[in-house]
Amino acid sequence: MKKLLFLVALTLALFSCKDAKNLAVSPADYDFSEVFTYGTPFRLGIIGEDYTRLQMHYASVTKKDAEHYAVTGYSKVGDNVQLFEGTIEIKSIQKVVPEVDDGGEVYSDHVDNHDVYVLECDYDFGQADGTFSGRSINEIYFKDGKVFTDDCYEEADGYDNNSHIGTFTPANGPERPANWSVFRVPDSEELDQGVGEFVPSEKFRDNGWASYYNSIFNYNEDDWVMVANARYEEARKWWDPEEPTITAQGPRNLMDSPLKTYEPDTYFIEASTPKGVSTIIFPTTETPEYADINFDGYKDLYQADDGGYCYLYDPELKEFVECPSYNDIQFKGYLAVFPSEKVLMTSHSFLEKGEFWYYLYKFEDGKFVQAGSVVEKNRVLYEYDKDGNLIHQGEYPSDLSRIWGLCFAG
């Protein structure tokens, strides 16, 4: 985005006058913690002139005083994971001059036409083998006494935010460039070959970018096990030493499968957890997904196929445990996860009746339970509660309960 490129140039210029402060809004009146953690873990970052992949995660951001925040987190370069601690200092909060149309009216894509501000901060994070330092840029807005990241253009081509531009200075050695951001990486033109989104160049893919590329952009059907492994790798909490890892997987009917003596038309996952290595068997060859579907902070393994099968990660037992109630979920090859609402949405079509059914499920008391349903028929939506009572109807999702509107929109 041209605006953010301008802001990057502005930031670099401001390094020469880091002590100057221009605060259009008093930082003492707000807590910027959630703004600073927007996008964490940061999967897109570079370190060094060869664009080696850098990942950063802010585990904790706490306000110390009006302009200073204490930060604890982790960095990852290759297999090297380091704990860091440091400070973010607010240096500038400037209002963005709004665009004006030909008629002199203020132009804004924001629903409530809120003012946008640019937040600039200095950061300094120290870890065992060196120090990250530089300046961060965030586009924000204020509403109802709170501060928010301005993510209005999040779905637009080239969007990025919470950009960090700086260096890493090793304990012994010269400093190196180190930048990270959300959706794009500052100053990574030779690496980033994407137009609408970040795509790592093949030239630098071996510098830590292979799993990221394979998880999103590898469409080779012969590499589908590699792709599945890459997706698990990209989804896991790499900063957590107790996070399960997938060490092997594949359909059990492959001749080269290590479990080829078992039943055909099944899929195995070999998972390494703090309790040890275990093999999980799924009764279809559909590649399992890896996501937190009971919303307890730990990712689970499940299939979204006819009937459905699921193994939830139990943090107390430190292993994956089969969840029988998942088998009762009604769906036909479709399942969407909505963490913000802590619900699952599934669908089932009855073409002979001209009906499309949608179901919501919540995880309560150790099992999945239906929380409501919607049937679409003749372009009319009928909403039922968990007991099957009709409570709303209309032609648009906005005519239904708020949660349905959010799920259909997402």
N, C-alpha and C positions, 0 to 999 in steps of 0.2 A: 504494500500500500504506500502511495506517495507520501501520505501524512506521516507514517511511521518511519519511512526512510529519512524524512526531514528531521524527525525527532532524534533518530540515531546520530545524524550529523550534529544536531544541536547538543546532544549529550557529550559527544567527543570534544566539542569546543568548550564545554563547561568544565572539563577536567582541569583546565588551567586556572579556574576560579572556584574551586570546590567549597570554599568557605562562604561564598555568597549565597544568601537565601532570599527567596521571593515567595512569600506565603500568602496567597490570596484568601486562604481559609486557615483558621487556627487549628493546627493538628491536635492541640490539647482537647478539643471538643469531640474527637472521634477516635475510634479504635480501628487501625488499619490492618490488623492481623489477618483477616480473611482476604483482603486484597493482596497481601504479600504471598499468601499460600495458594492463590488462584493458579491452577495448572499443576500443582505438585501431585505426584512426582513428575519432574520435568524430564521427559524422555528424549527431548531434542536439544542437544548441546554439543559443543566442539571444544577440543583442547589441543593446542599445538598447531603448527603450520600445515600438518598433513590431515587436518580435519578428523582426528581421532574422536570417536563418540564419547561424550561426557553425559552422564545422567546425574541429576541432583534431586534430593528429596528433603523438604522442610518438615521435619517431624514435629517441631514445636516453634511457634512464634508468639512471644509474650511482650506486651507493652511495658516498658520500664519507666518512661516519662513521656512528655509531650512529643518528643522528636526521636526517641530511641527505642528500638525493639530488640530483645534478646532472641537469637535464633539457634536452634540445635537441629542438626540434620545429617545427611549422609551423601557422599559422592561416590560415583562408580565409574571407573575407567577399566575396561576389560573385566578381569576377575578381581580387581583391586577395589574393595569397598572400605571407605574411611569415614569415621565419625568426625564431624566438624562442629565447632561452636563459634559464635561471633555476634555481630551487631549490624542492624540496618538503621541508618540515620536519615530521616526526612530532610531533604535539602531545598525542595521547591514544590510548590503547588500553584500551577498557573492555569487560568481559565482559557479554553480554546475559543478563539473568535468564531462565532457561528457563521455559516454560509447564508447568503441572502439571495433570493431569486430575483428575476427581472423586475418584479413588482415591488421590491423592497421588503418583502416578507421574509422572516427568518425561516430557513429551510432546515428540517430535521427529520431523520428517519426514526427517531425515538417516539414511542407512543405518547409519552407525556411531555415531549419537547424539553427534556431536562438539559441543563448546561453540562458540558463535558470539561473535565480538567485533566491536565497532565501532571502526574505525580512523579518526581525524580528523587532518588535516594542513593546514598553511598552505602556499600556493603563491604564488610571485612570478615571473612570466615577463616579460622585457623584449624588445621588438622595436623596429624602427626608428621606428614611428609611435605607440608607447605601451606600456602595461604592463597585464598581466592579474594580478590578485591576489585572493585569497579563501581559502576553506576547502573541502576535499574530504572526502567521507564514503565509507567502504568497509566493507562487511560481509565479514568474513574468518573463517578458522579455521586452526588449527595442527595439523599431523600429520606424524609421522616426521621431525621437525626442520626442516620447511618450512612456509611460510605460503601459503595459497590463498585466492582469492576465493570467497566462499560463494555459489555459483550454483545452489543446490538448487531455488530457485523460478523459475529462468530461463524456464521454459515457462508460468508462471502469468500471469494477467491482471495488468497494472499493474506487473510486475517492473521494477526499475531498480537500478543500482548504480554505484559509482565516480562519484558526483555531485559536481559542482563548482559552488559558489555564490559569486559575487563580482562584481567590476567590471572594466571596462577604462577606464583613464585615458589619453586621448590625449596626445601631446606638447604639443599646444595645444588646450585645451578642457576642458569638464567631464567627470567620470567618468560612465560608463553601466553599467547592469547587464549582466553577461556570465556566463551559466550554460551548462554542458554536462554530459552524463551518458550512460549506456548504456541504451537502450530508451525512456526518458522524459526530459523536460527539467524540471529544478526551476523552480518559479515561472513556469509557462507555461500557466496554466489557460485563458486566452482564446484562445491559439493551439492548444492540444492538444484536439481534439474527439473523440479516440478513447476507447473504453471499455477493451477488452482490449489495445490497442496504440496507439502514438503515431500520430495522424492530424492533419496540419496543416489548420487552418481555411481555408476559401476566402477569407475576409476578408484573410488575410496571405500567401496563396500566392504572390503576386508578389514577396514579399520574400525570394526565394531558395529557396522551397520547391516550385516547380513540378516540377522533375525528380524530386525525392523522391516527391512525390505520384503523378506519372504512372508511375513505375517500379513502384509497388506497387498503387495503388488505381484506376487508370484502366482501366475495362473496356469502353470504347467501341471497337467493332471498327473504326470508321473512323479511329481514332487510333493504329493499331497500329505504324506507323512511328515516330510520336512516342514511343510507349511504349518501343520498342526503343532509340531514341536516349537516352531517359532512363535506361534500365537500363545502357547502356554508360557514361553520364556518372557514374552513382552507383557503378559498379564500378571506375572508373579511379583510379590513384594521382595525385591532383591535385597533390600536393606534389613530384612528380618531373617536372622539365622535359623529360625524355626519354620520358615515358610516351606511347604512341601514343594518338591521338584519332580518333574516327569522325566524319568530316566530311560524309558522305552515305551513304545506303543505300536499298534498296528492291527489289521484284521487277522484273525486267527486262522483264516483259510489260505493265507499266503504260504508258499512252499518254504520260504526262507524265514518264516516267523519262528522265533525261539519257542513258541508254544504250539507248534503245528500239530502236536499229537492230541490236542483238545478238540472240542466240538467246532465244526465249521460255522461260517456265517455269524461269527461273534467278533468282538473287538476287545483287546486287552490294553490296560494302562498299567505300567509299572511305576509306582509312586514311592518316592523316598521322603519319609517324615521323621521327626525326632524319635519316633518309636521304632523305626526300621523301614525296610523295603517291603512293600506288599504289592500284590497283583490284583487289580480290579477287573472283573469280567462284565462286559455289557453284552446283552443277547442279540444285538444287531450290529451290522458293520458301519452304521452311521458314526462319523467322528464325533466324540463327546466334546461338549463345550466346557470352558473353565471360567466360572464367574461366581460371585457371591449371590446366591439366589434365596438364602434365608436371612440375609442382611445382618449378619453377626460380625462382619469384618474379615471373614475368612472365605477364600474362594472354594467353590464346590465343583464337582464333576457331574455332568448330566447330559442326557441325550434328549433332543426335542424331536422324537420320532413317534410313530403310532404306539400308544401305550406309555412310553416314557420310562426312563430309568435314571436314578439319581443317587449319588453318594455325597453326603454332606461331610465337611471337615469338622471334626469335634476337637476343639482346642484343649479340652480337659484330657481326653483319651489320646490326643495327638495322632489321630489317624482318621481315614475316611470311613464313614459308617453308612450303610445302606438306609435309605429313607423310604419305607413302604408307602407312605401317604402320597408321595410324588406320583406313584403309579396310578392313582385315582384321578389325577388331573385330566380334564377333558380337553383334548386338542388334536389337531390333525396337522402335524408337521410345522407348527408355528408357535414360538414362545418369545415374548418380549419381556425384558427385565427393566423395571423402573425404580432405581434405588431411592430417588427423592421421595417417592410415595410408599416405598417398601411393599410393592405389589408385583405380581406376575400377571401378564395378560396373554391369554391364548385365544385361538380362533378355531372354528369348525364350520365348514360350509355344507349345507344340505341343498344341493342344486336341484334335486327333484321337487323340492318345496319352494325353491326360490328364496331360501333363507340363509343368512349368515349370522352365526352365533359367536359372541365374544364373552370371555369369562375372566373375572379377576380373582386372584388367590392371594391370601396372606399366610404367613407362617406364624402360627400361634400354638403355644403349649406343646412344642416339639413336633408339629405336623402342619401340612398345608391344608387350608380350609377355604372353601369358596366364599368370596366376599360380595358377589353380585354378578349380574350378567346383562348383556344387551343383545337383542335380536334385531337385525336389519331386514325389513321386508317391504317391498314396494316403495323403496326410498324413504321409509319411515323407520326411526330408531325407537325401540321400546326398551326401557331400562327396568330391571327387576332387582329387588334386594336379595340378600342371601337366602331368604325363605321363599323366594319365588313370587313375591307380591309386586305388581306393577306400580312404579313410583314416578316415572317420568316418561314422556315421549315427545318426539319432535323430529325435524328434518335434519338438524345439525347437531354435532357433538356438544355445542354450547348450550343446547336445550336440556342436556343431561346434567348429572352431578358433576362437580368440579373435577373430580378425579378421572372421570371418563374423558372429559375434554382434554386433560393433560395427556392421557395415554394415547388417545387418537391422534393428537398433535405430534406426539413423540415417535 
